[in-house]
Amino acid sequence: MNLGADPKETLFIQIKSLLDKDGITQHLYDLATELRLWGNFGAHPDDVILNDVSMDEAEEMKEVFDLLLDYTLIQKEKVKQIKAKRKKKKK
């Protein structure tokens, strides 16, 4: 799914540009930013802080990721299906 961010840019810039273009809400921006920042721990395993990430924190980030996917992909598809059913009944 393409929300309009330039894939050639850094993830930080992509997320910020989606917020600036009203492609995502402030709430989604905050979720995506937290996920990006926590993801940096995994992307840079030499950082000492990676050893300090607990299982609870990892599970919490998975929940944030699930929320982000649900909102950006699943909910949009559900709304699309609901609209299609209503329009079909209208005919």
PDB file of N, CA, C and O in Angstrom, chain B, residues numbered from 101:
ATOM      1  N   MET B 101       0.844  -1.177   0.000  1.00  0.00           N
ATOM      2  CA  MET B 101       0.000   0.000   0.000  1.00  0.00           C
ATOM      3  C   MET B 101       0.888   1.239   0.000  1.00  0.00           C
ATOM      4  O   MET B 101       1.820   1.343   0.798  1.00  0.00           O
ATOM      5  N   ASN B 102       0.604   2.150  -0.872  1.00  0.00           N
ATOM      6  CA  ASN B 102       1.385   3.378  -0.964  1.00  0.00           C
ATOM      7  C   ASN B 102       0.560   4.529  -0.422  1.00  0.00           C
ATOM      8  O   ASN B 102      -0.492   4.860  -0.968  1.00  0.00           O
ATOM      9  N   LEU B 103       1.032   5.131   0.643  1.00  0.00           N
ATOM     10  CA  LEU B 103       0.329   6.269   1.240  1.00  0.00           C
ATOM     11  C   LEU B 103       0.836   7.597   0.698  1.00  0.00           C
ATOM     12  O   LEU B 103       0.328   8.654   1.072  1.00  0.00           O
ATOM     13  N   GLY B 104       1.834   7.553  -0.181  1.00  0.00           N
ATOM     14  CA  GLY B 104       2.319   8.775  -0.799  1.00  0.00           C
ATOM     15  C   GLY B 104       3.696   9.242  -0.370  1.00  0.00           C
ATOM     16  O   GLY B 104       4.160  10.288  -0.822  1.00  0.00           O
ATOM     17  N   ALA B 105       4.356   8.490   0.491  1.00  0.00           N
ATOM     18  CA  ALA B 105       5.708   8.866   0.912  1.00  0.00           C
ATOM     19  C   ALA B 105       6.720   8.397  -0.127  1.00  0.00           C
ATOM     20  O   ALA B 105       6.517   7.377  -0.786  1.00  0.00           O
ATOM     21  N   ASP B 106       7.796   9.138  -0.267  1.00  0.00           N
ATOM     22  CA  ASP B 106       8.855   8.799  -1.215  1.00  0.00           C
ATOM     23  C   ASP B 106       9.735   7.695  -0.626  1.00  0.00           C
ATOM     24  O   ASP B 106      10.425   7.931   0.365  1.00  0.00           O
ATOM     25  N   PRO B 107       9.727   6.498  -1.213  1.00  0.00           N
ATOM     26  CA  PRO B 107      10.509   5.390  -0.666  1.00  0.00           C
ATOM     27  C   PRO B 107      12.020   5.605  -0.720  1.00  0.00           C
ATOM     28  O   PRO B 107      12.777   4.855  -0.104  1.00  0.00           O
ATOM     29  N   LYS B 108      12.455   6.612  -1.443  1.00  0.00           N
ATOM     30  CA  LYS B 108      13.892   6.909  -1.514  1.00  0.00           C
ATOM     31  C   LYS B 108      14.369   7.714  -0.305  1.00  0.00           C
ATOM     32  O   LYS B 108      15.569   7.814  -0.050  1.00  0.00           O
ATOM     33  N   GLU B 109      13.426   8.282   0.429  1.00  0.00           N
ATOM     34  CA  GLU B 109      13.764   9.083   1.603  1.00  0.00           C
ATOM     35  C   GLU B 109      13.964   8.196   2.829  1.00  0.00           C
ATOM     36  O   GLU B 109      13.619   7.015   2.814  1.00  0.00           O
ATOM     37  N   THR B 110      14.520   8.771   3.880  1.00  0.00           N
ATOM     38  CA  THR B 110      14.660   8.042   5.134  1.00  0.00           C
ATOM     39  C   THR B 110      13.275   7.801   5.715  1.00  0.00           C
ATOM     40  O   THR B 110      12.314   8.483   5.358  1.00  0.00           O
ATOM     41  N   LEU B 111      13.182   6.833   6.605  1.00  0.00           N
ATOM     42  CA  LEU B 111      11.902   6.530   7.224  1.00  0.00           C
ATOM     43  C   LEU B 111      11.384   7.745   8.001  1.00  0.00           C
ATOM     44  O   LEU B 111      10.185   8.025   7.989  1.00  0.00           O
ATOM     45  N   PHE B 112      12.275   8.456   8.667  1.00  0.00           N
ATOM     46  CA  PHE B 112      11.882   9.669   9.389  1.00  0.00           C
ATOM     47  C   PHE B 112      11.194  10.657   8.449  1.00  0.00           C
ATOM     48  O   PHE B 112      10.113  11.159   8.757  1.00  0.00           O
ATOM     49  N   ILE B 113      11.815  10.934   7.309  1.00  0.00           N
ATOM     50  CA  ILE B 113      11.272  11.883   6.331  1.00  0.00           C
ATOM     51  C   ILE B 113       9.963  11.363   5.751  1.00  0.00           C
ATOM     52  O   ILE B 113       9.025  12.136   5.557  1.00  0.00           O
ATOM     53  N   GLN B 114       9.888  10.073   5.474  1.00  0.00           N
ATOM     54  CA  GLN B 114       8.657   9.502   4.925  1.00  0.00           C
ATOM     55  C   GLN B 114       7.482   9.684   5.883  1.00  0.00           C
ATOM     56  O   GLN B 114       6.397  10.098   5.477  1.00  0.00           O
ATOM     57  N   ILE B 115       7.709   9.373   7.145  1.00  0.00           N
ATOM     58  CA  ILE B 115       6.642   9.493   8.135  1.00  0.00           C
ATOM     59  C   ILE B 115       6.232  10.958   8.294  1.00  0.00           C
ATOM     60  O   ILE B 115       5.043  11.275   8.340  1.00  0.00           O
ATOM     61  N   LYS B 116       7.217  11.843   8.376  1.00  0.00           N
ATOM     62  CA  LYS B 116       6.939  13.276   8.529  1.00  0.00           C
ATOM     63  C   LYS B 116       6.181  13.812   7.317  1.00  0.00           C
ATOM     64  O   LYS B 116       5.258  14.612   7.470  1.00  0.00           O
ATOM     65  N   SER B 117       6.559  13.382   6.127  1.00  0.00           N
ATOM     66  CA  SER B 117       5.882  13.882   4.927  1.00  0.00           C
ATOM     67  C   SER B 117       4.430  13.418   4.882  1.00  0.00           C
ATOM     68  O   SER B 117       3.563  14.147   4.399  1.00  0.00           O
ATOM     69  N   LEU B 118       4.157  12.222   5.377  1.00  0.00           N
ATOM     70  CA  LEU B 118       2.768  11.757   5.424  1.00  0.00           C
ATOM     71  C   LEU B 118       1.940  12.621   6.368  1.00  0.00           C
ATOM     72  O   LEU B 118       0.783  12.928   6.081  1.00  0.00           O
ATOM     73  N   LEU B 119       2.524  13.006   7.478  1.00  0.00           N
ATOM     74  CA  LEU B 119       1.830  13.889   8.408  1.00  0.00           C
ATOM     75  C   LEU B 119       1.594  15.253   7.748  1.00  0.00           C
ATOM     76  O   LEU B 119       0.493  15.799   7.819  1.00  0.00           O
ATOM     77  N   ASP B 120       2.620  15.792   7.114  1.00  0.00           N
ATOM     78  CA  ASP B 120       2.525  17.105   6.490  1.00  0.00           C
ATOM     79  C   ASP B 120       1.498  17.136   5.351  1.00  0.00           C
ATOM     80  O   ASP B 120       0.877  18.171   5.108  1.00  0.00           O
ATOM     81  N   LYS B 121       1.318  16.012   4.656  1.00  0.00           N
ATOM     82  CA  LYS B 121       0.378  15.933   3.524  1.00  0.00           C
ATOM     83  C   LYS B 121      -1.005  15.450   3.960  1.00  0.00           C
ATOM     84  O   LYS B 121      -1.860  15.162   3.123  1.00  0.00           O
ATOM     85  N   ASP B 122      -1.216  15.363   5.266  1.00  0.00           N
ATOM     86  CA  ASP B 122      -2.471  14.840   5.814  1.00  0.00           C
ATOM     87  C   ASP B 122      -2.739  13.400   5.372  1.00  0.00           C
ATOM     88  O   ASP B 122      -3.887  12.966   5.275  1.00  0.00           O
ATOM     89  N   GLY B 123      -1.655  12.673   5.109  1.00  0.00           N
ATOM     90  CA  GLY B 123      -1.791  11.255   4.766  1.00  0.00           C
ATOM     91  C   GLY B 123      -2.012  10.397   6.003  1.00  0.00           C
ATOM     92  O   GLY B 123      -2.561   9.298   5.918  1.00  0.00           O
ATOM     93  N   ILE B 124      -1.581  10.907   7.154  1.00  0.00           N
ATOM     94  CA  ILE B 124      -1.809  10.233   8.431  1.00  0.00           C
ATOM     95  C   ILE B 124      -2.133  11.290   9.490  1.00  0.00           C
ATOM     96  O   ILE B 124      -1.791  12.464   9.348  1.00  0.00           O
ATOM     97  N   THR B 125      -2.791  10.845  10.537  1.00  0.00           N
ATOM     98  CA  THR B 125      -3.136  11.746  11.644  1.00  0.00           C
ATOM     99  C   THR B 125      -1.933  11.922  12.567  1.00  0.00           C
ATOM    100  O   THR B 125      -0.947  11.192  12.465  1.00  0.00           O
ATOM    101  N   GLN B 126      -2.027  12.890  13.460  1.00  0.00           N
ATOM    102  CA  GLN B 126      -0.973  13.098  14.456  1.00  0.00           C
ATOM    103  C   GLN B 126      -0.794  11.844  15.307  1.00  0.00           C
ATOM    104  O   GLN B 126       0.326  11.467  15.652  1.00  0.00           O
ATOM    105  N   HIS B 127      -1.904  11.210  15.637  1.00  0.00           N
ATOM    106  CA  HIS B 127      -1.852   9.985  16.445  1.00  0.00           C
ATOM    107  C   HIS B 127      -1.080   8.885  15.716  1.00  0.00           C
ATOM    108  O   HIS B 127      -0.239   8.214  16.313  1.00  0.00           O
ATOM    109  N   LEU B 128      -1.364   8.703  14.435  1.00  0.00           N
ATOM    110  CA  LEU B 128      -0.630   7.700  13.652  1.00  0.00           C
ATOM    111  C   LEU B 128       0.833   8.079  13.508  1.00  0.00           C
ATOM    112  O   LEU B 128       1.708   7.214  13.550  1.00  0.00           O
ATOM    113  N   TYR B 129       1.101   9.361  13.339  1.00  0.00           N
ATOM    114  CA  TYR B 129       2.481   9.838  13.262  1.00  0.00           C
ATOM    115  C   TYR B 129       3.223   9.460  14.542  1.00  0.00           C
ATOM    116  O   TYR B 129       4.347   8.961  14.494  1.00  0.00           O
ATOM    117  N   ASP B 130       2.583   9.703  15.685  1.00  0.00           N
ATOM    118  CA  ASP B 130       3.212   9.375  16.967  1.00  0.00           C
ATOM    119  C   ASP B 130       3.462   7.876  17.092  1.00  0.00           C
ATOM    120  O   ASP B 130       4.525   7.458  17.553  1.00  0.00           O
ATOM    121  N   LEU B 131       2.482   7.065  16.682  1.00  0.00           N
ATOM    122  CA  LEU B 131       2.667   5.607  16.719  1.00  0.00           C
ATOM    123  C   LEU B 131       3.824   5.183  15.816  1.00  0.00           C
ATOM    124  O   LEU B 131       4.691   4.411  16.225  1.00  0.00           O
ATOM    125  N   ALA B 132       3.827   5.692  14.591  1.00  0.00           N
ATOM    126  CA  ALA B 132       4.863   5.313  13.625  1.00  0.00           C
ATOM    127  C   ALA B 132       6.248   5.775  14.095  1.00  0.00           C
ATOM    128  O   ALA B 132       7.237   5.065  13.915  1.00  0.00           O
ATOM    129  N   THR B 133       6.308   6.941  14.683  1.00  0.00           N
ATOM    130  CA  THR B 133       7.589   7.463  15.165  1.00  0.00           C
ATOM    131  C   THR B 133       8.117   6.604  16.303  1.00  0.00           C
ATOM    132  O   THR B 133       9.300   6.264  16.319  1.00  0.00           O
ATOM    133  N   GLU B 134       7.270   6.252  17.245  1.00  0.00           N
ATOM    134  CA  GLU B 134       7.711   5.385  18.344  1.00  0.00           C
ATOM    135  C   GLU B 134       8.193   4.037  17.809  1.00  0.00           C
ATOM    136  O   GLU B 134       9.218   3.514  18.247  1.00  0.00           O
ATOM    137  N   LEU B 135       7.455   3.493  16.875  1.00  0.00           N
ATOM    138  CA  LEU B 135       7.849   2.217  16.277  1.00  0.00           C
ATOM    139  C   LEU B 135       9.192   2.353  15.564  1.00  0.00           C
ATOM    140  O   LEU B 135      10.045   1.471  15.665  1.00  0.00           O
ATOM    141  N   ARG B 136       9.377   3.453  14.847  1.00  0.00           N
ATOM    142  CA  ARG B 136      10.645   3.703  14.145  1.00  0.00           C
ATOM    143  C   ARG B 136      11.799   3.820  15.138  1.00  0.00           C
ATOM    144  O   ARG B 136      12.859   3.227  14.935  1.00  0.00           O
ATOM    145  N   LEU B 137      11.593   4.577  16.202  1.00  0.00           N
ATOM    146  CA  LEU B 137      12.665   4.770  17.182  1.00  0.00           C
ATOM    147  C   LEU B 137      13.023   3.468  17.895  1.00  0.00           C
ATOM    148  O   LEU B 137      14.202   3.164  18.081  1.00  0.00           O
ATOM    149  N   TRP B 138      12.017   2.705  18.291  1.00  0.00           N
ATOM    150  CA  TRP B 138      12.298   1.412  18.918  1.00  0.00           C
ATOM    151  C   TRP B 138      12.925   0.449  17.909  1.00  0.00           C
ATOM    152  O   TRP B 138      13.779  -0.363  18.264  1.00  0.00           O
ATOM    153  N   GLY B 139      12.496   0.546  16.654  1.00  0.00           N
ATOM    154  CA  GLY B 139      13.073  -0.304  15.610  1.00  0.00           C
ATOM    155  C   GLY B 139      14.548  -0.032  15.388  1.00  0.00           C
ATOM    156  O   GLY B 139      15.294  -0.913  14.962  1.00  0.00           O
ATOM    157  N   ASN B 140      14.965   1.196  15.679  1.00  0.00           N
ATOM    158  CA  ASN B 140      16.386   1.524  15.550  1.00  0.00           C
ATOM    159  C   ASN B 140      17.244   0.652  16.460  1.00  0.00           C
ATOM    160  O   ASN B 140      18.391   0.349  16.134  1.00  0.00           O
ATOM    161  N   PHE B 141      16.688   0.250  17.597  1.00  0.00           N
ATOM    162  CA  PHE B 141      17.446  -0.638  18.488  1.00  0.00           C
ATOM    163  C   PHE B 141      17.796  -1.940  17.773  1.00  0.00           C
ATOM    164  O   PHE B 141      18.915  -2.441  17.883  1.00  0.00           O
ATOM    165  N   GLY B 142      16.829  -2.477  17.043  1.00  0.00           N
ATOM    166  CA  GLY B 142      17.069  -3.715  16.304  1.00  0.00           C
ATOM    167  C   GLY B 142      17.946  -3.523  15.083  1.00  0.00           C
ATOM    168  O   GLY B 142      18.680  -4.425  14.679  1.00  0.00           O
ATOM    169  N   ALA B 143      17.862  -2.327  14.496  1.00  0.00           N
ATOM    170  CA  ALA B 143      18.648  -2.046  13.292  1.00  0.00           C
ATOM    171  C   ALA B 143      20.111  -1.788  13.608  1.00  0.00           C
ATOM    172  O   ALA B 143      20.973  -1.894  12.736  1.00  0.00           O
ATOM    173  N   HIS B 144      20.384  -1.449  14.858  1.00  0.00           N
ATOM    174  CA  HIS B 144      21.752  -1.148  15.273  1.00  0.00           C
ATOM    175  C   HIS B 144      22.103  -2.009  16.484  1.00  0.00           C
ATOM    176  O   HIS B 144      22.210  -1.500  17.600  1.00  0.00           O
ATOM    177  N   PRO B 145      22.283  -3.316  16.264  1.00  0.00           N
ATOM    178  CA  PRO B 145      22.480  -4.246  17.380  1.00  0.00           C
ATOM    179  C   PRO B 145      23.757  -4.018  18.182  1.00  0.00           C
ATOM    180  O   PRO B 145      23.898  -4.571  19.273  1.00  0.00           O
ATOM    181  N   ASP B 146      24.679  -3.227  17.674  1.00  0.00           N
ATOM    182  CA  ASP B 146      25.900  -2.960  18.430  1.00  0.00           C
ATOM    183  C   ASP B 146      25.667  -1.974  19.562  1.00  0.00           C
ATOM    184  O   ASP B 146      26.479  -1.858  20.479  1.00  0.00           O
ATOM    185  N   ASP B 147      24.534  -1.257  19.486  1.00  0.00           N
ATOM    186  CA  ASP B 147      24.222  -0.300  20.549  1.00  0.00           C
ATOM    187  C   ASP B 147      23.952  -1.055  21.843  1.00  0.00           C
ATOM    188  O   ASP B 147      23.232  -2.054  21.844  1.00  0.00           O
ATOM    189  N   VAL B 148      24.509  -0.595  22.912  1.00  0.00           N
ATOM    190  CA  VAL B 148      24.367  -1.227  24.216  1.00  0.00           C
ATOM    191  C   VAL B 148      22.903  -1.262  24.662  1.00  0.00           C
ATOM    192  O   VAL B 148      22.488  -2.196  25.348  1.00  0.00           O
ATOM    193  N   ILE B 149      22.130  -0.263  24.281  1.00  0.00           N
ATOM    194  CA  ILE B 149      20.745  -0.162  24.740  1.00  0.00           C
ATOM    195  C   ILE B 149      19.895  -1.355  24.289  1.00  0.00           C
ATOM    196  O   ILE B 149      18.897  -1.679  24.933  1.00  0.00           O
ATOM    197  N   LEU B 150      20.282  -2.009  23.190  1.00  0.00           N
ATOM    198  CA  LEU B 150      19.525  -3.171  22.708  1.00  0.00           C
ATOM    199  C   LEU B 150      19.440  -4.238  23.784  1.00  0.00           C
ATOM    200  O   LEU B 150      18.431  -4.935  23.892  1.00  0.00           O
ATOM    201  N   ASN B 151      20.482  -4.370  24.572  1.00  0.00           N
ATOM    202  CA  ASN B 151      20.476  -5.356  25.646  1.00  0.00           C
ATOM    203  C   ASN B 151      19.478  -5.004  26.741  1.00  0.00           C
ATOM    204  O   ASN B 151      19.107  -5.858  27.546  1.00  0.00           O
ATOM    205  N   ASP B 152      19.042  -3.749  26.773  1.00  0.00           N
ATOM    206  CA  ASP B 152      18.123  -3.294  27.810  1.00  0.00           C
ATOM    207  C   ASP B 152      16.657  -3.385  27.394  1.00  0.00           C
ATOM    208  O   ASP B 152      15.782  -3.052  28.193  1.00  0.00           O
ATOM    209  N   VAL B 153      16.360  -3.825  26.169  1.00  0.00           N
ATOM    210  CA  VAL B 153      14.975  -3.944  25.723  1.00  0.00           C
ATOM    211  C   VAL B 153      14.396  -5.230  26.304  1.00  0.00           C
ATOM    212  O   VAL B 153      14.887  -6.328  26.042  1.00  0.00           O
ATOM    213  N   SER B 154      13.344  -5.067  27.094  1.00  0.00           N
ATOM    214  CA  SER B 154      12.728  -6.222  27.749  1.00  0.00           C
ATOM    215  C   SER B 154      11.719  -6.900  26.819  1.00  0.00           C
ATOM    216  O   SER B 154      11.335  -6.345  25.790  1.00  0.00           O
ATOM    217  N   MET B 155      11.305  -8.089  27.193  1.00  0.00           N
ATOM    218  CA  MET B 155      10.292  -8.810  26.431  1.00  0.00           C
ATOM    219  C   MET B 155       8.978  -8.017  26.447  1.00  0.00           C
ATOM    220  O   MET B 155       8.272  -7.962  25.440  1.00  0.00           O
ATOM    221  N   ASP B 156       8.657  -7.413  27.579  1.00  0.00           N
ATOM    222  CA  ASP B 156       7.437  -6.605  27.664  1.00  0.00           C
ATOM    223  C   ASP B 156       7.481  -5.429  26.690  1.00  0.00           C
ATOM    224  O   ASP B 156       6.486  -5.116  26.037  1.00  0.00           O
ATOM    225  N   GLU B 157       8.642  -4.783  26.598  1.00  0.00           N
ATOM    226  CA  GLU B 157       8.782  -3.662  25.668  1.00  0.00           C
ATOM    227  C   GLU B 157       8.672  -4.133  24.223  1.00  0.00           C
ATOM    228  O   GLU B 157       8.057  -3.463  23.394  1.00  0.00           O
ATOM    229  N   ALA B 158       9.256  -5.267  23.926  1.00  0.00           N
ATOM    230  CA  ALA B 158       9.171  -5.817  22.569  1.00  0.00           C
ATOM    231  C   ALA B 158       7.718  -6.158  22.228  1.00  0.00           C
ATOM    232  O   ALA B 158       7.258  -5.893  21.118  1.00  0.00           O
ATOM    233  N   GLU B 159       7.009  -6.740  23.176  1.00  0.00           N
ATOM    234  CA  GLU B 159       5.604  -7.076  22.951  1.00  0.00           C
ATOM    235  C   GLU B 159       4.762  -5.812  22.786  1.00  0.00           C
ATOM    236  O   GLU B 159       3.835  -5.776  21.977  1.00  0.00           O
ATOM    237  N   GLU B 160       5.087  -4.794  23.547  1.00  0.00           N
ATOM    238  CA  GLU B 160       4.385  -3.522  23.428  1.00  0.00           C
ATOM    239  C   GLU B 160       4.586  -2.917  22.037  1.00  0.00           C
ATOM    240  O   GLU B 160       3.643  -2.382  21.454  1.00  0.00           O
ATOM    241  N   MET B 161       5.787  -2.997  21.514  1.00  0.00           N
ATOM    242  CA  MET B 161       6.059  -2.474  20.176  1.00  0.00           C
ATOM    243  C   MET B 161       5.349  -3.295  19.108  1.00  0.00           C
ATOM    244  O   MET B 161       4.923  -2.755  18.087  1.00  0.00           O
ATOM    245  N   LYS B 162       5.223  -4.588  19.338  1.00  0.00           N
ATOM    246  CA  LYS B 162       4.452  -5.424  18.407  1.00  0.00           C
ATOM    247  C   LYS B 162       2.999  -4.977  18.404  1.00  0.00           C
ATOM    248  O   LYS B 162       2.364  -4.939  17.350  1.00  0.00           O
ATOM    249  N   GLU B 163       2.466  -4.639  19.570  1.00  0.00           N
ATOM    250  CA  GLU B 163       1.089  -4.145  19.659  1.00  0.00           C
ATOM    251  C   GLU B 163       0.950  -2.824  18.893  1.00  0.00           C
ATOM    252  O   GLU B 163      -0.043  -2.606  18.199  1.00  0.00           O
ATOM    253  N   VAL B 164       1.944  -1.950  19.020  1.00  0.00           N
ATOM    254  CA  VAL B 164       1.923  -0.678  18.298  1.00  0.00           C
ATOM    255  C   VAL B 164       1.948  -0.946  16.794  1.00  0.00           C
ATOM    256  O   VAL B 164       1.213  -0.313  16.036  1.00  0.00           O
ATOM    257  N   PHE B 165       2.782  -1.873  16.369  1.00  0.00           N
ATOM    258  CA  PHE B 165       2.861  -2.237  14.953  1.00  0.00           C
ATOM    259  C   PHE B 165       1.522  -2.782  14.471  1.00  0.00           C
ATOM    260  O   PHE B 165       1.056  -2.430  13.388  1.00  0.00           O
ATOM    261  N   ASP B 166       0.903  -3.645  15.281  1.00  0.00           N
ATOM    262  CA  ASP B 166      -0.407  -4.203  14.929  1.00  0.00           C
ATOM    263  C   ASP B 166      -1.454  -3.095  14.798  1.00  0.00           C
ATOM    264  O   ASP B 166      -2.277  -3.122  13.883  1.00  0.00           O
ATOM    265  N   LEU B 167      -1.423  -2.120  15.713  1.00  0.00           N
ATOM    266  CA  LEU B 167      -2.351  -0.984  15.636  1.00  0.00           C
ATOM    267  C   LEU B 167      -2.155  -0.201  14.346  1.00  0.00           C
ATOM    268  O   LEU B 167      -3.118   0.184  13.683  1.00  0.00           O
ATOM    269  N   LEU B 168      -0.902   0.025  14.005  1.00  0.00           N
ATOM    270  CA  LEU B 168      -0.583   0.769  12.795  1.00  0.00           C
ATOM    271  C   LEU B 168      -1.088   0.032  11.551  1.00  0.00           C
ATOM    272  O   LEU B 168      -1.695   0.639  10.669  1.00  0.00           O
ATOM    273  N   LEU B 169      -0.839  -1.262  11.486  1.00  0.00           N
ATOM    274  CA  LEU B 169      -1.326  -2.057  10.352  1.00  0.00           C
ATOM    275  C   LEU B 169      -2.845  -2.087  10.310  1.00  0.00           C
ATOM    276  O   LEU B 169      -3.449  -1.958   9.245  1.00  0.00           O
ATOM    277  N   ASP B 170      -3.456  -2.259  11.474  1.00  0.00           N
ATOM    278  CA  ASP B 170      -4.912  -2.314  11.526  1.00  0.00           C
ATOM    279  C   ASP B 170      -5.512  -1.022  10.992  1.00  0.00           C
ATOM    280  O   ASP B 170      -6.444  -1.052  10.188  1.00  0.00           O
ATOM    281  N   TYR B 171      -4.988   0.097  11.429  1.00  0.00           N
ATOM    282  CA  TYR B 171      -5.532   1.380  11.011  1.00  0.00           C
ATOM    283  C   TYR B 171      -5.261   1.676   9.542  1.00  0.00           C
ATOM    284  O   TYR B 171      -6.162   2.116   8.828  1.00  0.00           O
ATOM    285  N   THR B 172      -4.044   1.445   9.082  1.00  0.00           N
ATOM    286  CA  THR B 172      -3.678   1.836   7.722  1.00  0.00           C
ATOM    287  C   THR B 172      -4.129   0.839   6.656  1.00  0.00           C
ATOM    288  O   THR B 172      -4.350   1.231   5.510  1.00  0.00           O
ATOM    289  N   LEU B 173      -4.267  -0.415   6.999  1.00  0.00           N
ATOM    290  CA  LEU B 173      -4.636  -1.419   5.995  1.00  0.00           C
ATOM    291  C   LEU B 173      -5.992  -2.053   6.261  1.00  0.00           C
ATOM    292  O   LEU B 173      -6.887  -1.981   5.419  1.00  0.00           O
ATOM    293  N   ILE B 174      -6.147  -2.658   7.394  1.00  0.00           N
ATOM    294  CA  ILE B 174      -7.341  -3.453   7.676  1.00  0.00           C
ATOM    295  C   ILE B 174      -8.597  -2.594   7.757  1.00  0.00           C
ATOM    296  O   ILE B 174      -9.605  -2.914   7.128  1.00  0.00           O
ATOM    297  N   GLN B 175      -8.548  -1.508   8.526  1.00  0.00           N
ATOM    298  CA  GLN B 175      -9.741  -0.667   8.687  1.00  0.00           C
ATOM    299  C   GLN B 175     -10.155  -0.016   7.374  1.00  0.00           C
ATOM    300  O   GLN B 175     -11.347   0.086   7.086  1.00  0.00           O
ATOM    301  N   LYS B 176      -9.202   0.418   6.586  1.00  0.00           N
ATOM    302  CA  LYS B 176      -9.537   1.023   5.291  1.00  0.00           C
ATOM    303  C   LYS B 176     -10.236   0.015   4.387  1.00  0.00           C
ATOM    304  O   LYS B 176     -11.192   0.360   3.692  1.00  0.00           O
ATOM    305  N   GLU B 177      -9.766  -1.219   4.394  1.00  0.00           N
ATOM    306  CA  GLU B 177     -10.397  -2.259   3.579  1.00  0.00           C
ATOM    307  C   GLU B 177     -11.794  -2.591   4.096  1.00  0.00           C
ATOM    308  O   GLU B 177     -12.713  -2.802   3.304  1.00  0.00           O
ATOM    309  N   LYS B 178     -11.961  -2.638   5.416  1.00  0.00           N
ATOM    310  CA  LYS B 178     -13.287  -2.906   5.992  1.00  0.00           C
ATOM    311  C   LYS B 178     -14.279  -1.825   5.593  1.00  0.00           C
ATOM    312  O   LYS B 178     -15.412  -2.128   5.220  1.00  0.00           O
ATOM    313  N   VAL B 179     -13.865  -0.581   5.666  1.00  0.00           N
ATOM    314  CA  VAL B 179     -14.742   0.526   5.283  1.00  0.00           C
ATOM    315  C   VAL B 179     -15.112   0.408   3.803  1.00  0.00           C
ATOM    316  O   VAL B 179     -16.263   0.625   3.423  1.00  0.00           O
ATOM    317  N   LYS B 180     -14.148   0.070   2.994  1.00  0.00           N
ATOM    318  CA  LYS B 180     -14.383  -0.100   1.556  1.00  0.00           C
ATOM    319  C   LYS B 180     -15.425  -1.197   1.308  1.00  0.00           C
ATOM    320  O   LYS B 180     -16.318  -1.032   0.476  1.00  0.00           O
ATOM    321  N   GLN B 181     -15.309  -2.296   2.021  1.00  0.00           N
ATOM    322  CA  GLN B 181     -16.268  -3.396   1.873  1.00  0.00           C
ATOM    323  C   GLN B 181     -17.658  -3.009   2.356  1.00  0.00           C
ATOM    324  O   GLN B 181     -18.658  -3.350   1.724  1.00  0.00           O
ATOM    325  N   ILE B 182     -17.721  -2.297   3.477  1.00  0.00           N
ATOM    326  CA  ILE B 182     -19.012  -1.858   4.011  1.00  0.00           C
ATOM    327  C   ILE B 182     -19.705  -0.907   3.030  1.00  0.00           C
ATOM    328  O   ILE B 182     -20.910  -1.017   2.802  1.00  0.00           O
ATOM    329  N   LYS B 183     -18.949   0.017   2.457  1.00  0.00           N
ATOM    330  CA  LYS B 183     -19.509   0.951   1.476  1.00  0.00           C
ATOM    331  C   LYS B 183     -20.035   0.199   0.257  1.00  0.00           C
ATOM    332  O   LYS B 183     -21.113   0.502  -0.254  1.00  0.00           O
ATOM    333  N   ALA B 184     -19.260  -0.785  -0.204  1.00  0.00           N
ATOM    334  CA  ALA B 184     -19.668  -1.546  -1.377  1.00  0.00           C
ATOM    335  C   ALA B 184     -20.967  -2.311  -1.101  1.00  0.00           C
ATOM    336  O   ALA B 184     -21.838  -2.374  -1.969  1.00  0.00           O
ATOM    337  N   LYS B 185     -21.106  -2.880   0.072  1.00  0.00           N
ATOM    338  CA  LYS B 185     -22.343  -3.599   0.429  1.00  0.00           C
ATOM    339  C   LYS B 185     -23.535  -2.656   0.449  1.00  0.00           C
ATOM    340  O   LYS B 185     -24.607  -2.988  -0.056  1.00  0.00           O
ATOM    341  N   ARG B 186     -23.344  -1.478   1.035  1.00  0.00           N
ATOM    342  CA  ARG B 186     -24.432  -0.489   1.090  1.00  0.00           C
ATOM    343  C   ARG B 186     -24.838  -0.044  -0.297  1.00  0.00           C
ATOM    344  O   ARG B 186     -26.028   0.054  -0.595  1.00  0.00           O
ATOM    345  N   LYS B 187     -23.868   0.226  -1.144  1.00  0.00           N
ATOM    346  CA  LYS B 187     -24.172   0.674  -2.514  1.00  0.00           C
ATOM    347  C   LYS B 187     -24.877  -0.419  -3.297  1.00  0.00           C
ATOM    348  O   LYS B 187     -25.762  -0.135  -4.105  1.00  0.00           O
ATOM    349  N   LYS B 188     -24.493  -1.660  -3.065  1.00  0.00           N
ATOM    350  CA  LYS B 188     -25.112  -2.780  -3.760  1.00  0.00           C
ATOM    351  C   LYS B 188     -26.586  -2.909  -3.352  1.00  0.00           C
ATOM    352  O   LYS B 188     -27.441  -3.186  -4.193  1.00  0.00           O
ATOM    353  N   LYS B 189     -26.874  -2.713  -2.091  1.00  0.00           N
ATOM    354  CA  LYS B 189     -28.251  -2.791  -1.594  1.00  0.00           C
ATOM    355  C   LYS B 189     -29.104  -1.642  -2.125  1.00  0.00           C
ATOM    356  O   LYS B 189     -30.313  -1.783  -2.305  1.00  0.00           O
ATOM    357  N   LYS B 190     -28.470  -0.528  -2.367  1.00  0.00           N
ATOM    358  CA  LYS B 190     -29.161   0.664  -2.830  1.00  0.00           C
ATOM    359  C   LYS B 190     -29.721   0.498  -4.244  1.00  0.00           C
ATOM    360  O   LYS B 190     -30.715   1.132  -4.597  1.00  0.00           O
ATOM    361  N   LYS B 191     -29.102  -0.331  -5.029  1.00  0.00           N
ATOM    362  CA  LYS B 191     -29.495  -0.506  -6.446  1.00  0.00           C
ATOM    363  C   LYS B 191     -30.778  -1.245  -6.594  1.00  0.00           C
ATOM    364  O   LYS B 191     -31.235  -1.469  -7.714  1.00  0.00           O
TER     365      LYS B 191
END
